[in-house]
């Protein structure tokens, strides 16, 4: 997705915003950004309240399973 974006955009983006669930898409976006030379472009991860498993995992320092997705 990032490689294709880099080919279609007329210039480098100021920021990349990625939707986050478990973190897989975010990791792919970050790897793609490295591949196309956008390592210095900020990437903002946005996560839905009530389905914030990445945030909880980062807070606990381990993989987690949420008891419920509330939103």
Secondary structure, 3 states (H helix, E strand, C coil): CHHHHHHHCCCCCCEEEEEECCCHHHHHHHHHHHHCCCCCCEEEEEECCCCCHHHHHHHHCCCCCCCCCCC
